[in-house]
Amino acid sequence: MHRAAVRPFVIIAFACLLAATLVLTMAPVVSRAQTVGSDLIAASVAGDLARVEQLIGANAPLDAQDAQGQTALLVAVMNNHADVARMLIMAGASVNVQAANMDTPWLLAGASGRTEIIRAMIPANPDLAIRNRFGGNALIPACESAHVETIEVLLSTKIDVNHVNDLGWTCLLEIVILGNGGPRHQQATRLVLAAGANPNLADKNEMTALAHARANGQTEVAKLIEGAGGRYVPARN
């Protein structure tokens, strides 16, 4: 074969060899990053603060996600490991990474009443526009469960107290529809009304919070809503 004809084949062969070498060189690096990311998630599940600190020091990817899209910070919130969560946040872990079920560390912390963790997250600029799987913000499920201390901290941010989720419920409606009307739900009602919750935002059936409270026998909650200007409007027929 003529030398000029051989040259293109040599160039192509060299290029293929170089590409294969790069792939083989990079593969262990990717694998190691995945491994230390998984190790960080596992350590956060266990609440192993020393191991988490060690992995952060080894430059583990802070926002690596498992098969469910969960990060180390999300599982720390899930398991209420406040010290681990604080360490991850201080190291730069995002409070906004969304898992497959649409949870973020911020949203889950609100829903679970992780007051200490919520407080630590505020300087990390949580994205208040991200919604959970019901189209809600962190405040709505916190109100449902009457996590009073968490509600107080959430209301210190610019969170929308009148946000309506995909079910057609605000935080106030969630208190009366899913709450029990007890002392903690009464306090939750006081807090959101004082923060500007509109007592007359009705559900999809045009039933107001006051109507729900009376229908559910929540006398004290009904008094609070009525005192804030809430109107009695039952569900439309």
C-alpha positions as CSV (number, residue, x, y, z in Angstrom):
1,M,0.0,0.0,0.0
2,H,1.3,3.5,-0.8
3,R,2.6,5.5,2.1
4,A,0.1,8.3,1.5
5,A,-2.7,5.8,1.7
6,V,-1.4,4.3,4.9
7,R,-1.2,7.6,6.8
8,P,-5.0,8.1,7.3
9,F,-5.3,4.6,8.8
10,V,-2.4,5.3,11.2
11,I,-4.0,8.6,12.3
12,I,-7.4,6.9,12.9
13,A,-5.8,4.0,14.8
14,F,-3.9,6.5,17.0
15,A,-7.0,8.5,17.7
16,C,-9.0,5.4,18.7
17,L,-6.1,4.3,21.0
18,L,-6.0,7.8,22.6
19,A,-9.8,7.8,23.2
20,A,-9.7,4.4,24.7
21,T,-6.8,5.4,27.0
22,L,-8.8,8.5,28.1
23,V,-11.8,6.4,28.9
24,L,-9.8,3.9,30.9
25,T,-8.0,6.7,32.7
26,M,-11.2,8.6,33.6
27,A,-13.3,5.6,34.6
28,P,-11.7,5.1,38.0
29,V,-12.1,8.8,38.8
30,V,-15.8,8.7,38.1
31,S,-16.2,5.4,40.0
32,R,-14.4,6.9,43.0
33,A,-16.6,10.0,43.0
34,Q,-19.7,7.8,42.9
35,T,-18.3,5.7,45.7
36,V,-17.5,8.5,48.1
37,G,-20.8,10.1,47.2
38,S,-22.6,6.9,48.2
39,D,-20.4,6.7,51.3
40,L,-21.5,10.2,52.3
41,I,-25.1,9.3,51.9
42,A,-24.7,6.1,54.0
43,A,-22.8,8.0,56.7
44,S,-25.6,10.6,56.8
45,V,-28.3,8.0,57.1
46,A,-26.3,6.5,60.1
47,G,-25.7,9.9,61.7
48,D,-22.0,9.2,61.7
49,L,-20.7,12.7,62.2
50,A,-17.0,11.8,62.3
51,R,-17.3,9.8,59.0
52,V,-19.3,12.6,57.4
53,E,-16.6,15.1,58.4
54,Q,-13.9,12.8,57.0
55,L,-15.7,12.4,53.7
56,I,-16.2,16.1,53.4
57,G,-12.5,16.6,54.0
58,A,-11.8,14.1,51.2
59,N,-13.9,16.3,48.8
60,A,-16.8,13.9,48.6
61,P,-19.5,15.3,46.2
62,L,-21.9,16.9,48.6
63,D,-25.0,16.7,46.4
64,A,-24.5,13.2,45.0
65,Q,-27.8,11.4,44.7
66,D,-28.8,7.8,45.2
67,A,-31.2,5.8,43.1
68,Q,-34.2,7.7,44.6
69,G,-32.5,11.1,44.0
70,Q,-31.8,11.5,47.7
71,T,-28.8,13.5,48.8
72,A,-26.8,13.2,52.0
73,L,-28.5,16.3,53.4
74,L,-32.0,14.9,52.5
75,V,-31.4,11.6,54.4
76,A,-29.9,13.5,57.3
77,V,-33.1,15.5,57.5
78,M,-35.2,12.4,57.1
79,N,-33.4,10.7,60.0
80,N,-33.3,13.9,62.1
81,H,-29.5,14.0,62.4
82,A,-29.3,17.8,63.0
83,D,-25.5,17.8,63.6
84,V,-24.9,16.0,60.3
85,A,-27.3,18.3,58.5
86,R,-25.6,21.4,59.9
87,M,-22.2,20.2,58.9
88,L,-23.3,19.4,55.4
89,I,-25.0,22.8,55.1
90,M,-21.9,24.6,56.3
91,A,-19.8,22.6,53.8
92,G,-22.0,23.9,51.0
93,A,-24.6,21.1,50.5
94,S,-27.6,22.4,48.6
95,V,-30.9,22.6,50.4
96,N,-32.8,22.6,47.1
97,V,-31.9,19.4,45.4
98,Q,-35.1,17.6,44.5
99,A,-35.5,13.8,44.9
100,A,-37.6,11.5,42.7
101,N,-40.6,12.1,45.1
102,M,-40.1,15.9,44.8
103,D,-38.8,16.3,48.3
104,T,-36.0,18.7,48.9
105,P,-34.1,19.0,52.2
106,W,-35.9,22.3,52.9
107,L,-39.4,20.9,52.0
108,L,-38.9,17.7,54.0
109,A,-37.5,19.6,57.0
110,G,-40.7,21.8,57.1
111,A,-43.0,18.9,56.7
112,S,-41.2,16.9,59.4
113,G,-41.0,19.7,61.9
114,R,-37.1,19.8,61.9
115,T,-37.0,23.2,63.5
116,E,-33.3,23.2,64.3
117,I,-32.4,22.2,60.7
118,I,-34.9,24.7,59.1
119,R,-33.2,27.4,61.1
120,A,-29.7,26.3,59.9
121,M,-31.0,26.2,56.3
122,I,-32.2,29.8,56.1
123,P,-28.8,31.4,55.5
124,A,-28.3,28.8,52.6
125,N,-31.0,30.6,50.7
126,P,-33.7,27.9,50.2
127,D,-35.7,28.2,47.0
128,L,-39.2,29.1,48.2
129,A,-40.6,28.5,44.8
130,I,-39.9,24.8,44.7
131,R,-43.0,22.7,45.4
132,N,-43.6,19.3,46.9
133,R,-45.5,16.5,45.2
134,F,-48.8,18.1,46.3
135,G,-47.8,21.5,44.8
136,G,-47.3,22.9,48.3
137,N,-44.5,24.8,50.0
138,A,-42.8,23.9,53.3
139,L,-45.4,25.8,55.4
140,I,-48.5,23.8,54.4
141,P,-47.5,20.4,55.7
142,A,-46.0,22.0,58.8
143,C,-49.4,23.5,59.6
144,E,-51.2,20.2,58.9
145,S,-49.1,18.6,61.6
146,A,-49.1,21.7,63.9
147,H,-45.3,21.9,64.1
148,V,-45.6,25.2,65.9
149,E,-41.9,25.9,66.4
150,T,-41.2,25.1,62.8
151,I,-44.1,27.3,61.6
152,E,-42.6,30.2,63.6
153,V,-39.2,29.9,61.9
154,L,-40.8,29.4,58.4
155,L,-42.8,32.6,58.9
156,S,-39.6,34.5,59.5
157,T,-38.8,34.0,55.8
158,K,-40.6,35.3,52.8
159,I,-42.6,32.1,52.4
160,D,-46.1,32.6,50.9
161,V,-48.6,32.2,53.7
162,N,-51.4,32.2,51.2
163,H,-50.0,29.7,48.7
164,V,-52.6,27.3,47.3
165,N,-51.5,23.7,46.7
166,D,-52.8,21.3,44.0
167,L,-55.5,20.2,46.3
168,G,-56.8,23.7,46.5
169,W,-55.7,24.2,50.1
170,T,-53.8,27.0,51.9
171,C,-51.9,26.4,55.1
172,L,-55.0,27.7,57.0
173,L,-57.3,25.3,55.2
174,E,-54.9,22.4,55.8
175,I,-55.0,23.2,59.6
176,V,-58.7,22.9,59.7
177,I,-59.2,20.1,57.2
178,L,-56.5,17.8,58.4
179,G,-55.9,19.1,61.9
180,N,-57.7,18.1,65.1
181,G,-58.5,21.5,66.5
182,G,-56.4,21.0,69.6
183,P,-54.1,23.5,71.3
184,R,-51.2,23.1,68.8
185,H,-53.5,23.6,65.8
186,Q,-55.0,26.5,67.6
187,Q,-51.6,28.1,68.0
188,A,-50.8,27.3,64.3
189,T,-53.9,29.1,63.4
190,R,-52.9,32.2,65.4
191,L,-49.5,32.2,63.9
192,V,-50.6,32.1,60.2
193,L,-53.4,34.6,60.7
194,A,-51.0,37.0,62.4
195,A,-48.6,36.5,59.5
196,G,-51.3,37.5,57.0
197,A,-53.1,34.3,56.1
198,N,-56.4,35.2,54.3
199,P,-59.2,33.6,56.3
200,N,-61.5,33.7,53.3
201,L,-59.5,31.8,50.7
202,A,-61.9,28.9,50.0
203,D,-61.2,25.4,48.8
204,K,-62.1,24.0,45.3
205,N,-65.7,23.6,46.5
206,E,-65.8,27.3,47.6
207,M,-65.9,26.2,51.3
208,T,-64.1,28.5,53.6
209,A,-61.8,27.7,56.5
210,L,-64.5,28.9,59.0
211,A,-67.1,26.5,57.5
212,H,-64.6,23.6,57.6
213,A,-63.7,24.4,61.3
214,R,-67.4,24.4,62.3
215,A,-68.1,21.3,60.3
216,N,-65.3,19.5,62.1
217,G,-66.3,20.7,65.5
218,Q,-63.2,22.8,66.0
219,T,-64.8,25.5,68.1
220,E,-61.7,27.4,69.2
221,V,-60.1,27.4,65.8
222,A,-63.4,28.7,64.4
223,K,-63.5,31.5,66.9
224,L,-59.9,32.5,65.9
225,I,-60.8,32.5,62.2
226,E,-64.0,34.4,62.7
227,G,-62.1,36.9,64.8
228,A,-59.8,37.5,61.9
229,G,-62.7,38.3,59.6
230,G,-63.4,34.8,58.3
231,R,-66.8,34.3,56.7
232,Y,-68.9,31.2,56.9
233,V,-69.4,29.9,53.4
234,P,-70.3,26.2,53.1
235,A,-69.5,24.0,50.1
236,R,-71.5,24.7,47.0
237,N,-74.1,22.1,46.0
